[in-house]
């Protein structure tokens, strides 16, 4: 009745039903017109005096219900993504970035691994908006985010913290390796010029603050505040440079004039 292929699919349900165990399962089918359909099958044992004489089969077409469910699940996924993504740049927003920072801090505390919070700010960003317009400013931020993603590793997390401030989590790197990564990112951004609709080229620089996870850091906010302090020092001492929390000197491996 079923044919061999369909019987092999349904055999486990058939044998269970013949043991007196009710069965409910879904099937995905290709209809005659080529569209996808969904059915819900019920095998209801026919039991008399403790003996299973056979079973009844009820099959319902649940295509419309299933299609609605799939559409709803997709919409929920889209909303989750929107809630975690910066609308302009497409990278993690502040909420998602701090959530990720908390996860990495917990892992560091548990396994003794390293973590560095990199905070970055575009130098003189207000002047870009005032001179070339907000569209040019937005384009600059998009290019900055794209350059961060292309320059950093897939295991590093990048996010927009607000305005022209961005963050990155550098995972399991030594201070020397972090310095190399930060400098590479700094140089890449200095070369990432923006071409406006009027054909004007906007080249920009960034200031970077770095803070390692260490004793005294108890939360994601603590680590971010330290990176922010280092960033503030970088901007206050001339911009276009990299500073570490608690150690920002003029030596070649710690500054960039």
C-alpha positions as CSV (number, residue, x, y, z in Angstrom):
1,X,0.0,0.0,0.0
2,X,2.8,2.5,1.0
3,X,5.4,1.4,-1.5
4,X,8.9,0.4,-0.3
5,X,10.4,3.9,0.2
6,X,7.4,5.4,2.2
7,X,7.1,2.1,4.2
8,X,10.7,2.3,5.3
9,X,10.1,5.9,6.5
10,X,7.0,5.0,8.4
11,X,8.0,1.5,9.6
12,X,9.1,2.7,13.1
13,X,5.8,4.5,13.6
14,X,3.8,1.5,12.3
15,X,5.6,-1.0,14.6
16,X,5.2,1.4,17.6
17,X,1.5,1.8,16.9
18,X,1.1,-2.0,16.7
19,X,2.6,-2.2,20.1
20,X,-0.2,0.0,21.3
21,X,1.8,3.3,21.4
22,X,0.0,6.3,19.7
23,X,2.2,8.1,17.2
24,X,2.2,11.7,16.0
25,X,4.7,13.0,13.4
26,X,5.1,15.6,10.6
27,X,5.9,15.0,6.9
28,X,7.2,17.4,4.3
29,X,5.9,16.7,0.8
30,X,6.4,18.1,-2.7
31,X,3.0,18.7,-4.2
32,X,2.1,18.1,-7.8
33,X,2.6,21.8,-8.7
34,X,6.1,21.7,-7.2
35,X,5.3,23.6,-4.0
36,X,6.2,22.3,-0.6
37,X,3.4,21.0,1.6
38,X,3.3,19.7,5.2
39,X,1.1,17.1,6.8
40,X,0.6,16.0,10.4
41,X,0.0,12.2,10.8
42,X,-1.6,10.4,13.8
43,X,-1.5,6.7,14.2
44,X,-4.1,5.7,16.8
45,X,-3.9,2.1,18.0
46,X,-7.1,0.1,18.0
47,X,-6.9,-1.7,21.3
48,X,-9.4,-4.3,22.6
49,X,-9.0,-6.2,25.8
50,X,-5.3,-5.3,25.9
51,X,-4.7,-6.5,22.4
52,X,-3.8,-4.2,19.5
53,X,-5.9,-5.2,16.5
54,X,-4.5,-2.5,14.2
55,X,-4.5,1.3,14.1
56,X,-6.3,4.2,12.6
57,X,-4.5,6.8,10.5
58,X,-5.5,10.4,10.5
59,X,-3.5,12.8,8.2
60,X,-4.1,16.5,8.2
61,X,-2.8,19.1,5.8
62,X,-1.1,21.7,8.0
63,X,0.7,23.6,5.2
64,X,-0.8,26.9,6.0
65,X,-0.2,26.6,9.7
66,X,3.4,25.4,9.1
67,X,4.1,28.2,6.6
68,X,2.9,30.7,9.2
69,X,5.1,29.1,11.9
70,X,8.2,29.2,9.6
71,X,7.5,32.8,8.7
72,X,7.1,33.7,12.4
73,X,10.3,31.9,13.3
74,X,12.2,33.8,10.6
75,X,10.8,37.1,11.8
76,X,11.8,36.4,15.3
77,X,15.4,35.6,14.1
78,X,15.4,38.9,12.1
79,X,14.2,40.8,15.2
80,X,16.9,39.2,17.4
81,X,19.5,40.2,14.8
82,X,18.2,43.7,14.6
83,X,18.2,44.0,18.4
84,X,21.9,43.0,18.5
85,X,23.1,44.8,15.4
86,X,24.1,48.4,14.8
87,X,21.7,49.6,12.0
88,X,24.3,51.8,10.2
89,X,27.4,49.6,10.2
90,X,26.0,46.1,10.5
91,X,28.3,45.1,13.4
92,X,27.4,44.4,17.0
93,X,25.7,47.3,18.8
94,X,26.6,48.4,22.3
95,X,24.3,46.0,24.1
96,X,25.5,43.0,22.2
97,X,29.1,44.0,22.5
98,X,28.9,44.3,26.3
99,X,27.0,41.0,26.5
100,X,29.9,39.4,24.6
101,X,32.4,41.1,26.8
102,X,30.7,39.6,29.9
103,X,30.8,36.1,28.4
104,X,34.5,36.5,27.6
105,X,35.3,37.8,31.1
106,X,33.6,34.8,32.6
107,X,35.7,32.5,30.4
108,X,38.9,34.4,31.4
109,X,38.1,34.0,35.1
110,X,37.4,30.3,34.7
111,X,40.3,29.3,32.5
112,X,42.8,32.0,33.2
113,X,43.0,33.2,29.6
114,X,43.7,36.7,28.4
115,X,41.4,39.4,27.1
116,X,42.1,42.9,25.9
117,X,39.4,45.6,25.4
118,X,40.3,47.9,22.5
119,X,38.3,51.2,22.3
120,X,38.6,53.5,19.3
121,X,37.4,56.9,18.4
122,X,37.6,58.9,15.1
123,X,39.7,62.0,15.5
124,X,37.9,65.3,14.7
125,X,34.7,63.4,13.6
126,X,32.5,66.5,14.2
127,X,34.6,68.5,11.7
128,X,34.0,65.8,9.1
129,X,30.2,66.1,9.6
130,X,30.3,69.9,9.7
131,X,32.5,70.1,6.5
132,X,31.3,67.3,4.3
133,X,27.8,66.5,5.7
134,X,26.4,63.6,7.8
135,X,26.1,61.3,4.8
136,X,29.9,61.5,4.4
137,X,30.3,60.9,8.1
138,X,28.0,57.8,7.9
139,X,30.1,56.5,5.0
140,X,33.2,57.0,7.0
141,X,31.8,55.0,9.9
142,X,30.7,52.2,7.6
143,X,34.2,52.0,6.1
144,X,35.7,52.0,9.6
145,X,33.5,49.1,10.7
146,X,34.3,47.1,7.5
147,X,38.0,47.7,7.9
148,X,37.9,46.5,11.5
149,X,36.2,43.3,10.5
150,X,38.7,42.7,7.6
151,X,41.7,43.5,9.8
152,X,40.9,41.6,13.0
153,X,40.5,37.9,13.3
154,X,37.2,36.1,13.0
155,X,37.5,35.2,16.7
156,X,37.7,38.8,17.8
157,X,34.5,40.7,18.4
158,X,33.9,44.2,17.0
159,X,31.1,46.6,17.9
160,X,29.9,50.1,17.7
161,X,29.6,51.6,21.2
162,X,27.9,54.8,20.1
163,X,28.6,57.8,17.8
164,X,32.1,57.5,16.4
165,X,33.3,55.2,19.2
166,X,34.0,51.5,18.4
167,X,35.2,48.6,20.4
168,X,37.0,45.3,19.8
169,X,37.7,42.3,22.1
170,X,41.1,40.7,21.4
171,X,41.0,37.2,22.7
172,X,44.0,35.1,24.0
173,X,46.7,37.5,22.8
174,X,49.8,38.5,24.6
175,X,50.4,42.3,25.1
176,X,53.0,42.1,22.4
177,X,50.5,40.5,20.0
178,X,47.8,43.0,20.9
179,X,50.3,45.8,20.2
180,X,50.9,44.4,16.7
181,X,47.2,44.0,16.0
182,X,46.3,47.5,17.3
183,X,49.1,49.0,15.2
184,X,48.0,47.1,12.1
185,X,44.4,48.3,12.6
186,X,45.6,51.8,13.2
187,X,47.6,51.9,10.0
188,X,44.8,50.2,8.0
189,X,42.3,52.9,9.1
190,X,44.7,55.7,8.3
191,X,44.7,54.4,4.7
192,X,40.9,53.9,4.5
193,X,39.9,57.2,2.9
194,X,36.3,58.0,2.0
195,X,35.2,59.4,-1.4
196,X,32.2,61.7,-1.1
197,X,29.5,62.1,-3.8
198,X,31.2,65.3,-4.9
199,X,34.4,63.5,-5.5
200,X,36.1,64.8,-2.3
201,X,38.5,62.5,-0.5
202,X,38.3,62.3,3.2
203,X,41.2,60.7,5.0
204,X,41.0,60.3,8.8
205,X,42.9,59.0,11.8
206,X,41.8,57.3,15.0
207,X,42.9,57.2,18.6
208,X,43.0,53.8,20.4
209,X,42.8,52.9,24.1
210,X,43.8,49.4,25.3
211,X,43.0,47.7,28.6
212,X,43.8,44.1,29.7
213,X,41.8,41.9,31.9
214,X,43.6,41.8,35.2
215,X,43.1,41.9,39.0
216,X,40.7,44.7,39.9
217,X,38.5,44.2,36.8
218,X,35.2,42.7,38.0
219,X,32.9,43.5,35.2
220,X,32.6,44.4,31.5
221,X,31.9,48.0,32.5
222,X,35.2,48.1,34.6
223,X,37.2,46.9,31.6
224,X,35.5,49.3,29.2
225,X,36.1,52.2,31.7
226,X,39.8,51.4,31.7
227,X,39.9,51.3,27.9
228,X,38.0,54.6,27.8
229,X,40.6,56.2,30.2
230,X,43.4,55.1,27.9
231,X,41.5,56.4,24.9
232,X,41.0,59.7,26.6
233,X,44.7,60.0,27.3
234,X,45.5,59.2,23.6
235,X,43.2,62.0,22.5
236,X,44.4,64.4,25.2
237,X,48.0,63.9,24.2
238,X,47.7,64.6,20.5
239,X,45.3,62.1,19.0
240,X,46.2,59.6,16.2
241,X,48.0,57.3,18.7
242,X,47.6,54.2,20.8
243,X,47.6,54.2,24.6
244,X,47.5,51.4,27.2
245,X,45.6,51.9,30.4
246,X,48.2,52.9,33.1
247,X,51.1,52.9,30.7
248,X,51.0,55.5,27.8
249,X,54.5,56.6,27.0
250,X,56.2,58.2,24.0
251,X,58.3,55.1,23.2
252,X,57.9,53.8,19.7
253,X,56.0,50.6,20.8
254,X,53.5,52.6,22.8
255,X,52.7,55.7,20.8
256,X,51.9,56.8,17.3
257,X,52.2,60.4,16.5
